[in-house]
């Protein structure tokens, strides 16, 4: 690390000592934020990569750049039994993080004042590394990724992200403007925040920068952190998908998926995906995953973060997508409800819908697709046992035969083959959207 890098890190440390991030009250719990719990549950990326379900008991998770500890709390809530280790360069942030986790009753937690470059000093290896809202501050993201890779278990997974160069372009312009005014020469504090607020409010509403960045919620005590993290953010930089994949190649890490992969579906940008212009219909099937993501961000740069999962190369367990399974594969399958759906609220609502013969709106309890998803009441009744524990496919097929013993039109007995086909189709759709996890026998 050269002198310029050390100076930047010191500025960033001072900034977060002044305004620990995120500025969320200590007593606020993420228990009801199922989308955040879903993302931070190690089960989610592990299944996505290996089509296997892992027990979070006894795993070790690193929250790299833990800040004031709200993400550490989410990780602890989402991964019952896991040990959480947090590192950060801000002493004040770490004190708040420790206080937060103790307040919520978590004891398997350790916090250290370290930079990512110093990770090997811990003498630990991690199953999962969460590095949120930090990687874009490094002069070379690949070096930070290499440091995390050095403490990652062979089968482990890293979640990290970069600011989007295209989506965040207006804030980068704002930062350059306030740099020109000298407001970022030192560590921005209350005076600099107040100057920024005065300038932004003084601009006409139609001025491009104000129209594209300003929000009246930035005013007041609660808005200070947002002003710092947008208009006066030391070291902030933007990246493209090409930059992301270049960093992964330099760090010798394997791309697994975008964290919000359903919102990166290139085909959903077209009015008629099945009737594309001839040139696209011929060329799109042959492009790489990197190219698909790059084209998406050029056409529709809506994501502030390039949020991704990665891991050691060639460590994924090979699997066959369930859409390609034979009936023999299905007969030996084991079905899990995603852990974030195994809650009292889901059980109560599902039971009510089954009793009243109403569709069960599963997406209300796990809103990960951005679309409403209804489950037929009889299918929901078939899935009810999954709230307690995973079940074998034959047991679910047998349950379906009890729930629907005869065909509703012909009144002929429901055969095992018909029941298997019905349950199989239902599970295929639910698995595709992340609601159920289906393991194939080894």
C-alpha positions as CSV (number, residue, x, y, z in Angstrom):
1,X,0.0,0.0,0.0
2,X,1.5,3.3,-1.1
3,X,1.2,6.7,0.7
4,X,-1.8,7.8,-1.4
5,X,-3.7,4.6,-0.5
6,X,-2.9,5.0,3.2
7,X,-4.1,8.6,3.1
8,X,-7.4,7.6,1.5
9,X,-8.0,4.8,4.0
10,X,-7.4,7.3,6.8
11,X,-9.9,9.7,5.3
12,X,-12.5,6.9,5.0
13,X,-11.8,5.8,8.6
14,X,-12.3,9.4,9.8
15,X,-15.5,9.7,7.8
16,X,-17.0,6.6,9.4
17,X,-15.8,7.5,12.9
18,X,-17.7,10.7,12.4
19,X,-20.8,9.1,10.9
20,X,-21.0,5.3,11.5
21,X,-22.9,3.6,8.7
22,X,-25.6,2.5,8.5
23,X,-27.2,4.9,11.0
24,X,-29.9,2.5,12.0
25,X,-31.1,2.5,15.7
26,X,-29.6,-0.2,17.9
27,X,-32.9,-1.7,18.8
28,X,-34.3,-2.1,15.3
29,X,-34.5,-5.7,14.3
30,X,-34.3,-7.1,10.7
31,X,-36.5,-10.2,11.6
32,X,-39.4,-9.0,9.4
33,X,-37.2,-8.0,6.4
34,X,-37.4,-11.3,4.7
35,X,-35.8,-10.1,1.5
36,X,-32.6,-9.1,3.3
37,X,-32.6,-12.3,5.3
38,X,-33.0,-14.3,2.1
39,X,-30.0,-12.6,0.5
40,X,-27.8,-13.0,3.7
41,X,-28.8,-16.6,4.4
42,X,-25.8,-18.8,3.3
43,X,-28.4,-21.4,2.2
44,X,-29.4,-19.2,-0.8
45,X,-26.1,-18.9,-2.7
46,X,-24.9,-22.4,-1.6
47,X,-28.0,-24.0,-3.1
48,X,-27.8,-21.8,-6.2
49,X,-24.2,-23.0,-6.8
50,X,-24.5,-26.6,-5.8
51,X,-28.2,-27.6,-5.7
52,X,-27.6,-28.7,-2.1
53,X,-29.0,-27.5,1.2
54,X,-26.5,-26.7,3.9
55,X,-27.1,-26.4,7.6
56,X,-25.9,-23.1,8.9
57,X,-25.1,-24.5,12.4
58,X,-21.4,-24.3,13.1
59,X,-20.4,-22.3,10.0
60,X,-18.2,-19.2,10.3
61,X,-19.2,-16.0,8.6
62,X,-17.1,-12.9,8.0
63,X,-18.7,-9.5,7.7
64,X,-15.9,-7.6,6.1
65,X,-16.4,-3.8,6.6
66,X,-19.2,-4.4,9.1
67,X,-19.6,-0.8,9.9
68,X,-22.2,-0.2,12.7
69,X,-23.2,-3.9,12.6
70,X,-26.6,-3.9,11.1
71,X,-25.5,-6.3,8.3
72,X,-23.8,-8.4,11.0
73,X,-27.2,-8.6,12.8
74,X,-28.9,-9.7,9.6
75,X,-26.3,-12.4,9.1
76,X,-26.8,-13.6,12.6
77,X,-30.6,-13.7,12.3
78,X,-30.5,-15.4,8.8
79,X,-27.9,-18.1,9.8
80,X,-28.9,-19.6,13.1
81,X,-26.0,-21.2,15.0
82,X,-23.4,-19.5,12.8
83,X,-20.4,-17.7,14.3
84,X,-20.1,-14.1,13.1
85,X,-16.8,-12.3,12.8
86,X,-16.8,-8.6,11.9
87,X,-13.9,-6.4,10.9
88,X,-13.8,-2.6,10.2
89,X,-11.3,0.2,10.3
90,X,-13.6,2.5,12.3
91,X,-13.3,2.0,16.0
92,X,-16.5,3.9,16.7
93,X,-18.4,1.8,14.2
94,X,-17.1,-1.4,15.8
95,X,-18.3,-0.2,19.3
96,X,-21.8,0.3,17.9
97,X,-21.7,-3.1,16.1
98,X,-20.7,-4.9,19.3
99,X,-23.5,-3.1,21.3
100,X,-26.0,-3.9,18.6
101,X,-25.4,-7.7,18.5
102,X,-25.4,-7.9,22.4
103,X,-28.6,-6.0,22.5
104,X,-30.3,-8.6,20.3
105,X,-28.9,-11.5,22.3
106,X,-26.2,-12.9,20.0
107,X,-23.1,-14.1,21.7
108,X,-21.2,-16.0,18.9
109,X,-19.9,-12.7,17.6
110,X,-16.4,-11.2,17.5
111,X,-15.3,-7.8,16.2
112,X,-11.8,-6.7,15.2
113,X,-10.3,-3.4,14.1
114,X,-8.6,-4.5,10.9
115,X,-8.6,-3.7,7.2
116,X,-9.3,-6.3,4.6
117,X,-5.6,-6.3,3.7
118,X,-4.9,-7.6,7.3
119,X,-7.4,-10.5,7.2
120,X,-4.7,-13.3,7.4
121,X,-3.8,-12.0,10.9
122,X,-7.1,-13.5,12.2
123,X,-5.9,-17.0,11.6
124,X,-9.4,-18.0,10.6
125,X,-11.1,-19.5,7.5
126,X,-14.7,-18.7,6.5
127,X,-17.6,-20.5,4.9
128,X,-19.2,-17.2,3.9
129,X,-17.8,-13.7,3.5
130,X,-20.1,-10.8,3.3
131,X,-18.4,-7.6,2.0
132,X,-21.2,-5.1,1.4
133,X,-20.8,-1.5,0.3
134,X,-17.0,-1.6,0.6
135,X,-15.2,-3.1,-2.4
136,X,-15.7,0.0,-4.6
137,X,-13.6,2.1,-2.1
138,X,-10.4,0.1,-2.9
139,X,-7.9,1.4,-5.5
140,X,-7.8,-2.1,-7.0
141,X,-10.9,-4.4,-6.1
142,X,-8.9,-7.4,-7.3
143,X,-6.4,-7.1,-4.4
144,X,-9.2,-6.9,-1.9
145,X,-10.9,-9.9,-3.4
146,X,-7.6,-11.8,-3.3
147,X,-7.3,-11.0,0.4
148,X,-10.7,-12.3,1.1
149,X,-10.0,-15.4,-1.1
150,X,-7.0,-16.2,1.1
151,X,-9.2,-16.8,4.1
152,X,-12.1,-18.5,2.3
153,X,-12.7,-22.2,2.7
154,X,-12.4,-24.2,-0.5
155,X,-16.2,-24.5,-0.9
156,X,-16.8,-21.1,0.6
157,X,-18.7,-18.2,-1.1
158,X,-18.0,-14.4,-1.1
159,X,-20.8,-11.9,-1.5
160,X,-19.6,-8.4,-2.5
161,X,-20.6,-5.5,-4.7
162,X,-19.4,-2.5,-6.7
163,X,-21.1,0.8,-7.4
164,X,-22.5,1.0,-10.9
165,X,-20.7,3.5,-13.1
166,X,-23.8,4.1,-15.2
167,X,-26.6,4.1,-12.6
168,X,-24.7,6.3,-10.1
169,X,-23.2,8.7,-12.6
170,X,-25.1,11.8,-11.2
171,X,-23.7,11.3,-7.7
172,X,-20.2,11.0,-9.1
173,X,-20.7,14.4,-10.8
174,X,-21.9,15.8,-7.5
175,X,-18.9,14.5,-5.7
176,X,-16.6,16.1,-8.3
177,X,-18.4,19.4,-7.9
178,X,-18.1,19.4,-4.2
179,X,-14.4,18.4,-4.5
180,X,-13.9,21.4,-6.7
181,X,-15.4,23.5,-3.9
182,X,-12.9,22.1,-1.4
183,X,-15.6,20.4,0.7
184,X,-13.8,17.0,0.6
185,X,-10.2,18.1,1.2
186,X,-10.4,16.9,4.8
187,X,-13.0,14.8,6.5
188,X,-16.5,16.2,5.8
189,X,-18.5,16.8,8.9
190,X,-21.4,18.9,10.0
191,X,-20.2,22.2,8.4
192,X,-19.6,20.5,5.0
193,X,-23.0,18.7,5.2
194,X,-24.8,22.0,5.9
195,X,-23.0,23.7,2.9
196,X,-24.1,20.9,0.6
197,X,-27.6,21.1,1.8
198,X,-27.7,24.9,1.3
199,X,-26.3,24.6,-2.2
200,X,-28.7,21.8,-3.3
201,X,-31.7,23.7,-2.0
202,X,-30.5,26.9,-3.7
203,X,-30.5,25.3,-7.1
204,X,-33.6,25.5,-9.3
205,X,-35.6,22.3,-9.3
206,X,-35.0,21.8,-13.0
207,X,-31.2,21.8,-12.7
208,X,-30.1,18.4,-13.9
209,X,-28.0,17.5,-10.9
210,X,-30.8,18.5,-8.4
211,X,-33.5,16.8,-10.5
212,X,-31.5,13.5,-10.6
213,X,-30.1,13.4,-7.0
214,X,-31.9,15.6,-4.6
215,X,-34.4,14.4,-2.0
216,X,-35.9,16.6,0.8
217,X,-35.4,13.6,3.2
218,X,-31.7,14.5,3.1
219,X,-32.4,17.4,5.4
220,X,-32.4,17.0,9.2
221,X,-30.4,14.9,11.5
222,X,-31.4,11.6,10.0
223,X,-30.3,12.7,6.5
224,X,-26.7,13.4,7.5
225,X,-25.5,9.8,6.8
226,X,-27.2,9.8,3.4
227,X,-25.5,13.1,2.4
228,X,-22.1,11.8,3.5
229,X,-22.6,8.5,1.6
230,X,-23.7,10.2,-1.6
231,X,-22.5,13.8,-2.0
232,X,-19.4,13.7,0.1
233,X,-18.3,10.0,0.0
234,X,-14.5,9.8,0.1
235,X,-13.0,7.3,-2.3
236,X,-16.3,6.5,-4.1
237,X,-15.9,5.1,-7.6
238,X,-18.1,3.4,-10.3
239,X,-17.6,0.2,-12.2
240,X,-19.1,-1.7,-15.1
241,X,-19.8,-5.4,-15.5
242,X,-16.7,-5.6,-17.6
243,X,-14.7,-4.2,-14.7
244,X,-16.3,-6.7,-12.3
245,X,-15.4,-9.7,-14.4
246,X,-11.9,-8.4,-14.9
247,X,-11.4,-8.1,-11.2
248,X,-12.6,-11.7,-10.7
249,X,-10.2,-12.9,-13.3
250,X,-7.3,-11.0,-11.7
251,X,-8.2,-12.5,-8.3
252,X,-8.7,-16.0,-9.8
253,X,-12.3,-16.2,-8.5
254,X,-15.3,-17.8,-10.2
255,X,-18.4,-15.8,-10.8
256,X,-21.5,-17.6,-9.4
257,X,-24.4,-15.2,-9.9
258,X,-25.7,-11.7,-9.4
259,X,-27.3,-11.6,-5.9
260,X,-30.5,-10.2,-7.4
261,X,-30.2,-12.4,-10.5
262,X,-33.9,-12.3,-11.3
263,X,-33.7,-8.5,-11.9
264,X,-30.9,-9.0,-14.4
265,X,-32.9,-11.0,-16.9
266,X,-32.1,-9.6,-20.3
267,X,-35.1,-11.2,-22.0
268,X,-37.5,-9.3,-19.7
269,X,-36.4,-6.0,-21.3
270,X,-38.2,-7.0,-24.6
271,X,-41.9,-6.6,-25.3
272,X,-42.0,-10.0,-26.9
273,X,-39.1,-12.2,-25.9
274,X,-40.4,-15.0,-28.1
275,X,-40.4,-12.7,-31.1
276,X,-37.1,-10.8,-31.1
277,X,-35.7,-9.0,-34.1
278,X,-33.9,-11.6,-36.3
279,X,-30.4,-10.3,-35.5
280,X,-30.9,-10.6,-31.7
281,X,-32.7,-14.0,-32.0
282,X,-29.7,-15.4,-33.8
283,X,-26.9,-13.8,-31.7
284,X,-28.2,-13.7,-28.0
285,X,-28.2,-17.5,-27.5
286,X,-24.5,-17.6,-28.1
287,X,-23.2,-14.8,-25.9
288,X,-21.6,-15.4,-22.5
289,X,-23.1,-14.6,-19.1
290,X,-20.7,-11.7,-18.8
291,X,-21.9,-10.3,-22.2
292,X,-25.6,-10.8,-21.2
293,X,-25.1,-8.8,-18.0
294,X,-23.0,-6.1,-19.8
295,X,-25.7,-5.7,-22.4
296,X,-28.4,-5.4,-19.7
297,X,-26.5,-2.6,-17.9
298,X,-26.0,-0.7,-21.1
299,X,-29.7,-1.0,-22.1
300,X,-31.2,-0.6,-18.6
301,X,-28.8,0.7,-15.9
302,X,-31.2,0.6,-13.0
303,X,-29.1,-1.2,-10.4
304,X,-27.0,1.0,-8.0
305,X,-25.0,-2.0,-7.0
306,X,-23.3,-4.7,-9.1
307,X,-24.0,-7.2,-6.4
308,X,-22.5,-10.6,-6.9
309,X,-21.5,-14.0,-5.4
310,X,-18.2,-15.6,-6.3
311,X,-15.9,-18.4,-5.0
312,X,-12.9,-20.5,-5.6
313,X,-12.9,-21.8,-9.2
314,X,-14.0,-25.4,-10.0
315,X,-15.4,-26.0,-6.5
316,X,-19.1,-26.1,-7.5
317,X,-20.7,-29.5,-7.1
318,X,-22.0,-30.6,-10.6
319,X,-25.7,-30.9,-10.9
320,X,-28.5,-31.4,-13.4
321,X,-31.2,-28.6,-13.4
322,X,-34.5,-30.0,-12.2
323,X,-36.2,-29.2,-15.5
324,X,-34.0,-32.0,-17.0
325,X,-34.7,-34.6,-14.2
326,X,-36.2,-38.0,-15.0
327,X,-39.0,-39.4,-13.0
328,X,-36.5,-41.6,-11.3
329,X,-34.5,-38.5,-10.2
330,X,-37.7,-37.0,-8.8
331,X,-38.6,-40.2,-6.9
332,X,-35.4,-39.9,-5.0
333,X,-35.5,-36.1,-4.4
334,X,-35.8,-34.4,-1.0
335,X,-37.8,-31.2,-0.8
336,X,-37.1,-28.2,1.5
337,X,-39.0,-25.0,2.1
338,X,-36.6,-22.1,2.0
339,X,-35.6,-21.3,5.7
340,X,-37.0,-17.8,5.4
341,X,-40.5,-19.2,4.8
342,X,-40.4,-21.5,7.8
343,X,-42.0,-18.9,10.2
344,X,-45.1,-18.8,12.4
345,X,-46.7,-16.1,10.2
346,X,-46.3,-18.3,7.0
347,X,-47.7,-21.3,8.8
348,X,-50.7,-19.4,10.1
349,X,-51.5,-17.8,6.7
350,X,-50.9,-21.0,4.7
351,X,-53.2,-23.0,7.1
352,X,-55.9,-20.3,6.8
353,X,-55.8,-20.4,3.0
354,X,-55.9,-24.2,2.9
355,X,-58.9,-24.3,5.3
356,X,-60.8,-21.6,3.4
357,X,-59.8,-23.0,0.0
358,X,-58.1,-19.7,-1.0
359,X,-54.9,-19.3,-3.0
360,X,-51.8,-18.7,-0.9
361,X,-49.8,-15.6,-1.9
362,X,-46.3,-17.0,-1.2
363,X,-44.6,-13.9,-2.7
364,X,-46.0,-11.8,0.1
365,X,-43.9,-13.7,2.6
366,X,-40.8,-13.9,0.4
367,X,-40.9,-11.0,-2.2
368,X,-37.8,-12.0,-4.2
369,X,-39.1,-12.0,-7.7
370,X,-40.8,-8.6,-7.9
371,X,-44.0,-10.3,-9.1
372,X,-47.1,-11.7,-7.3
373,X,-47.0,-15.5,-7.0
374,X,-50.1,-17.5,-5.9
375,X,-50.2,-21.2,-4.9
376,X,-53.3,-23.2,-5.3
377,X,-54.8,-24.1,-1.9
378,X,-54.5,-27.9,-2.6
379,X,-50.9,-27.5,-3.5
380,X,-50.4,-25.4,-0.4
381,X,-52.0,-28.2,1.6
382,X,-49.5,-30.6,0.0
383,X,-46.6,-28.4,1.0
384,X,-47.7,-27.8,4.6
385,X,-45.4,-30.5,6.1
386,X,-42.4,-28.7,4.7
387,X,-43.0,-26.0,7.4
388,X,-41.8,-28.5,10.0
389,X,-39.0,-30.4,8.1
390,X,-37.8,-31.5,4.6
391,X,-39.8,-34.3,3.0
392,X,-39.1,-37.0,0.4
393,X,-40.8,-36.6,-2.9
394,X,-42.7,-39.9,-2.5
395,X,-44.2,-38.7,0.8
396,X,-45.5,-35.5,-1.0
397,X,-46.9,-37.5,-3.9
398,X,-48.7,-39.8,-1.4
399,X,-50.1,-36.7,0.4
400,X,-51.4,-35.3,-2.9
401,X,-53.2,-38.6,-3.6
402,X,-54.9,-38.2,-0.2
403,X,-55.8,-34.6,-0.9
404,X,-57.0,-35.3,-4.4
405,X,-58.0,-39.0,-4.5
406,X,-60.1,-38.6,-7.6
407,X,-60.0,-36.5,-10.7
408,X,-62.5,-33.6,-10.2
409,X,-64.0,-34.1,-13.7
410,X,-63.8,-37.8,-14.5
411,X,-64.0,-39.0,-10.8
412,X,-61.4,-41.6,-11.7
413,X,-58.9,-42.5,-9.0
414,X,-55.7,-40.4,-9.0
415,X,-52.8,-42.6,-10.0
416,X,-49.3,-42.3,-8.6
417,X,-48.1,-41.2,-12.0
418,X,-50.6,-38.4,-12.2
419,X,-49.9,-37.3,-8.7
420,X,-46.1,-37.3,-9.4
421,X,-46.6,-35.1,-12.5
422,X,-48.8,-32.6,-10.7
423,X,-46.5,-32.2,-7.7
424,X,-43.4,-32.2,-10.0
425,X,-44.8,-29.3,-12.0
426,X,-45.7,-27.3,-8.9
427,X,-42.3,-27.8,-7.3
428,X,-40.5,-26.9,-10.6
429,X,-42.1,-23.4,-10.6
430,X,-41.6,-22.8,-6.9
431,X,-37.9,-23.9,-7.1
432,X,-37.2,-21.6,-10.1
433,X,-38.4,-18.7,-8.0
434,X,-36.5,-19.7,-4.9
435,X,-39.4,-20.7,-2.6
436,X,-38.5,-24.4,-2.4
437,X,-35.1,-26.1,-2.6
438,X,-35.0,-29.6,-4.2
439,X,-32.0,-31.9,-3.7
440,X,-31.4,-34.8,-6.0
441,X,-30.1,-38.0,-4.4
442,X,-26.3,-38.4,-4.9
